[in-house]
Amino acid sequence: MLRSNTLKYIVLFIVLVLVQVLILNRISLFGYGIPFVYIYFVLKLPLGCNRSLTVFLGFLIGFIIDFFCNTPGLNAAATTMIGFVCRPVQKLFFTVDDYNGQMPSISSLGSAYVKYMLLLVLVHHVFLISVESFSYFNPQILLLRIVISVLLTSLLLFAFEGFYLKKKNSWRKTT
């Protein structure tokens, strides 16, 4: 990570943990879907970021969520998993020119970032919800939980991206 962005990442980390623990863990759509926006932190790490650092930061945010939510290792395992697969997924969607060390966003990377984000959200949710249910006894319910959670999380992540874009554009107008 670039040193100039370190403070942004620390603030993002803290805000996402607080939002997840204090607000979003209490939301459940039809008793099936829960938004997991804390993974946004891993998605916003710079493209080409050191894999060890990405895995460690993924584990750290998952561990903190687990600590506050009394879920022994579920979130840590899932975010460690997306931290691990992040680099190969980046190679699927991005070119070498995209690896500029900046915080990735829809405004800078376009549809490639959307695909990247959706795939990692799907991987995270499939892993997390499968491990949480620890059974494929009722695959329809499992699939429903995954789909609703992916949709909720994706919608909120797009909202965060829109907020980030709006904030960035308003900051440019004032300077």
C-alpha positions in Angstrom: 0.0 0.0 0.0 1.2 3.5 -0.6 1.9 5.5 2.5 -0.3 8.4 1.3 -3.3 6.1 1.3 -2.6 4.4 4.7 -4.8 6.7 6.6 -7.6 6.2 4.1 -7.4 2.5 4.6 -7.3 2.7 8.4 -10.4 4.9 8.4 -12.1 2.6 5.9 -11.2 -0.5 8.0 -12.7 1.1 11.2 -15.8 2.4 9.5 -16.6 -0.9 7.8 -16.1 -2.9 11.0 -18.4 -0.5 12.9 -21.1 -0.5 10.2 -21.0 -4.3 10.0 -21.1 -4.9 13.7 -23.4 -2.2 14.9 -25.9 -2.0 12.0 -25.7 -4.6 9.3 -25.5 -7.7 11.5 -28.9 -6.8 12.8 -30.4 -6.8 9.3 -31.8 -9.9 7.7 -33.9 -9.9 4.6 -36.7 -12.4 4.9 -34.6 -14.3 7.5 -32.2 -15.4 4.7 -30.0 -12.6 3.5 -27.4 -10.6 5.6 -25.2 -8.0 3.9 -21.5 -8.4 4.6 -20.0 -5.1 3.5 -16.8 -5.5 5.5 -15.3 -7.3 2.5 -15.3 -4.0 0.8 -12.0 -3.3 2.5 -10.3 -6.2 0.7 -11.9 -5.2 -2.6 -10.5 -1.7 -2.2 -6.9 -2.8 -1.6 -4.6 -1.6 -4.5 -4.4 -3.9 -7.5 -1.3 -6.0 -7.4 -1.0 -5.5 -3.6 1.4 -8.0 -1.9 -0.5 -11.3 -1.6 0.7 -11.9 2.0 -0.5 -8.4 3.0 -3.9 -9.0 1.4 -4.3 -12.3 3.1 -3.3 -10.9 6.4 -5.5 -7.9 6.2 -8.4 -10.1 5.1 -7.8 -12.4 8.0 -7.6 -9.4 10.4 -10.9 -7.8 9.4 -12.6 -11.1 9.5 -11.1 -11.9 12.9 -12.3 -8.6 14.3 -15.8 -9.2 12.9 -15.8 -12.7 14.4 -14.7 -11.3 17.7 -17.6 -8.8 17.9 -20.2 -11.1 16.4 -19.3 -14.3 18.3 -18.8 -16.3 15.1 -15.7 -18.4 15.7 -13.6 -18.1 12.7 -16.3 -18.0 10.0 -15.7 -14.5 8.7 -11.9 -14.8 9.2 -11.8 -17.9 7.0 -14.0 -16.4 4.3 -12.1 -13.1 4.1 -8.8 -14.9 4.2 -10.1 -17.0 1.3 -10.9 -13.9 -0.8 -7.6 -12.3 0.2 -5.9 -15.4 -1.2 -7.8 -15.6 -4.5 -7.8 -11.8 -5.0 -4.6 -11.7 -7.1 -5.6 -14.5 -9.6 -9.0 -12.9 -10.0 -7.4 -9.5 -10.6 -5.4 -11.2 -13.4 -8.7 -12.3 -15.0 -10.2 -8.8 -15.2 -7.4 -6.2 -15.2 -4.5 -5.3 -17.5 -1.0 -4.4 -16.4 -1.9 -0.7 -17.0 -4.5 -0.9 -14.2 -2.0 -1.7 -11.6 -1.2 1.8 -10.5 -1.2 1.4 -6.7 -4.3 3.5 -6.2 -7.5 2.5 -4.5 -9.5 0.7 -7.2 -13.0 2.0 -8.0 -15.8 1.8 -10.6 -14.9 5.3 -11.8 -11.3 4.4 -12.6 -11.7 0.8 -13.8 -15.3 0.6 -15.1 -17.0 -2.7 -15.7 -13.9 -4.8 -15.0 -14.1 -3.6 -11.4 -17.8 -4.5 -11.2 -17.0 -8.0 -12.5 -14.1 -8.3 -10.0 -16.2 -7.1 -7.1 -19.2 -9.4 -7.9 -17.0 -12.5 -8.3 -15.2 -11.9 -5.0 -18.5 -11.2 -3.2 -19.9 -14.5 -4.7 -16.8 -16.5 -3.6 -16.9 -15.0 -0.1 -20.6 -15.7 0.4 -20.5 -19.2 -1.0 -17.6 -20.0 1.3 -19.1 -18.3 4.4 -22.6 -19.5 4.1 -21.6 -23.1 3.2 -19.2 -23.3 6.1 -21.8 -21.7 8.4 -24.6 -24.1 7.4 -22.1 -27.0 7.6 -24.5 -29.1 5.6 -26.0 -29.4 2.1 -29.1 -31.0 3.5 -31.4 -28.3 2.1 -29.6 -26.9 -1.0 -32.6 -24.7 -2.0 -32.4 -22.8 1.3 -28.6 -22.6 1.1 -28.8 -21.3 -2.5 -31.5 -18.8 -1.5 -29.3 -17.5 1.4 -26.3 -17.1 -0.9 -28.3 -15.3 -3.6 -30.0 -12.9 -1.3 -26.9 -12.1 0.6 -24.9 -11.5 -2.6 -27.6 -9.2 -3.9 -27.8 -7.2 -0.6 -24.0 -7.0 -0.3 -23.6 -6.0 -3.9 -26.2 -3.3 -3.7 -24.6 -1.8 -0.6 -21.2 -1.9 -2.2 -22.5 -0.1 -5.3 -24.0 2.5 -2.9 -20.6 2.9 -1.2 -19.0 3.3 -4.7 -21.5 5.9 -5.6 -20.9 7.7 -2.3 -17.2 7.6 -2.9 -17.6 8.9 -6.4 -19.9 11.7 -5.3 -17.5 12.7 -2.5 -14.5 12.6 -4.8 -16.3 14.8 -7.4 -17.5 17.3 -4.8 -14.0 17.5 -3.4 -12.6 18.3 -6.8 -15.1 21.1 -7.3 -14.1 22.8 -4.0 -10.4 22.8 -4.8 
